[in-house]
Amino acid sequence: MQKLIVASNSARRQQLMKDAGFKFEVHVLDVDETLEANISNETAAEYLAEKKNKAYRAIFKGEVIITSDTVVVSNGEILGKPKDEQEAFQMIESMSGGSHQVISGVCISSPDHKVSFSDVTHVQFEELSPEEINYYIENYKPFDKAGSYGIQEWIGMIGIQSIQGSFYNVMGLPINKVYQILCSEFGISPLV
């Protein structure tokens, strides 16, 4: 069986892969995540996952590599990771009482095969008070999260009214699809 590389410093992605039973190595490179001007909101995450995968493929020749990127799209705009508390507050406030999309792009490649896809989850937030938003930011410091929140944290418990799609996609990796593709197309299974 080929060696599996999870090319992400996201603790959440690593934990999801581990919880799904996969054995893997983690490698992290600094890859430019600038989007080209003509990339749509819907394809941005998959574009970045493919861009990262290409950079890793240049170094790791024989392994199976998984790269991923997650974006939050609210009111037609991509919300990245907040730079500070003020930006985190503005992002969460803009989503409060409304719905947004979380889109994760994934690229899995071996030396002779590549599969890329996007997964979309629709999230509906309750109306959140400024006090609730500030409490979350102060206690959970969501500065490493697209859209400034983690669904598995306090704000997800009290603030998310409903989701349509994969819960794990909102955490950053649509693990059910990753599992299916690794097993069926790359012959990598935790069951072996």
N, C-alpha and C positions, 0 to 999 in steps of 0.2 A: 504494500500500500504506500502511496506517495505521502510525503510529509505535508502537513497542513499548516499554513501560516495565516494567522489573523493579524492583518496589518492595520492595527488600530490601538491607540492608547486609551480608548474608552473602557473604563472599568465595567460599565453596563454591558457593552457588546461582548467583552471577554467572559463575563459571568453567564450571559445567555448561552454562549457556545459551550461553556463548561457544563452548565445545567442540562443542556441537550445531550451531553455525553461524549462530546468530541474531545480528542486529544490534539493539541496544537501548540505551536510556538508563537510568541508575540514578537513582532518586529515593528519598529516605528521609524519612519523617515519623515523629514520635513518636506512636504509637497506643497507647491503653490496652489492655493484653492481659489484663485481668481476666476470668475466666470467671464466668458466671452459675452459681448453685448447682445448677441442674437439668441442666447439661450433662454428658453421659456421657463417660467416658474415650475411647471410640471416636469421638465426634463433636467433641471439643475442638479438635483441630488445624484441622479444616475450618471450625468456628465462628470461630476466630481469623483464619483466612485471609479469610473473608467480611467480618468486622468491619474488617480492615485495608483490604480492597478498597473497601468503602463510603466510608471516610475519604479514600482517594486519588481515588475517582470524584468526590467533591465538588470537587476541585481541578482534576483533569485531565479535561477534557470529551470530547475527541475521540479519545484514544489507546486502545490495547489495553493493559490493566494486568494484570500477574501479581503476585499476593500468595501467600505460603505461610507455613505454620507447621509445626513438627515437634515432636512430643511422644514421650517414651519412657514406656511403661507397664510397670511391673514390680510383681509381687505386688499387682495391682489398684490401684496408685497411680501418678499422673503424676509423673515425675521431670523437673523443669525444669532450668534452668541453675544450677549450684552457686554459692553466694555466696563460698565459701572452700575451702581445701584439705581441711579436715575434712569438709565436706559432700560434696565430690567423692569422697573416700575412702569415705564411707558409701554413696554411691550405687553406686559400682563394686563394692564389697564385697557389697552386697545382690543384685547381678546375677550375681556370680561363681558358676560352677557350675550356673547355671540358664538359663532362657530368658526373654526379654522381647519386647515388641512395639515397633517404631518406626512411628509413624503420622504421615504428612505429609498435611496438608490443603492444597489448592491452589484458588485462585479466579482465574479469568481472565475479564475483562469488557471489552466495548466499549460504546459508548453505547447500543446496542440489543440486546445479547446477553450472557448470563452463564453460565459453566459452573463448577461447583464439584464437587470430588471428594476422596476420601481414598484413600491407598494404604497398605497394611500390609505390613511385613516382620517375620518372626519371626527372632530372633537367639538363638543358643545360645552361651553363654560357657563356656570351660574354667574349671576351678577356678583362681583366681588367688591367688598368695601376697601377703601384705601388702607384701613387698619389690617385687614386680612392680607393684602398684597405686601405691605411692609413687614408684617410678621413673618411671612414666608421668606422674603428676601433676606431679612436679618438672620433667620435661623437656619436656612438651607443654602444660602450663597450660590444661586443657580447660574454662575458666570461661565460654566463650561457646557451649558445646555442651549441648543437652538430654541429660540422662543422664550427663553428664561424660565423654563419650568421642567420638572420631572414628574411624569404621571404617577410614578410609584411613590412619590413623596406626599407630604401633608396637603399641598395644594390640590393634588389629584384626588385625594380622599374627600376633601370638603368642597372642592370647586368644580369638578367635572361632572356634569349632569348626565352625559351619555357619550358613547363612542360608537362609530360605525366602522368596523374594520379591526385590524389586529392591535391589541393592547401592546404587544411586544414591539411592534413597529414604532409606536410612540416612544418607547424606551430607547429606540435607536437601531433595532435590527429585527426584520420580519423573520424570526427564527424558524417558523414553520416552513416557509418557502426555501430558506437556506438549507434546512435539513433535507427537504425533498430533492433539491437540485444536487446537493453533495452526494446523496445516496444514489440517485438514478443516473446522473450524468458524469459523475467523477469517481464513483465506486468507493466513496469514503462514508463509512457508517459506524456509529458507535456500537452497533450490534455485532460487529465482526470480532 
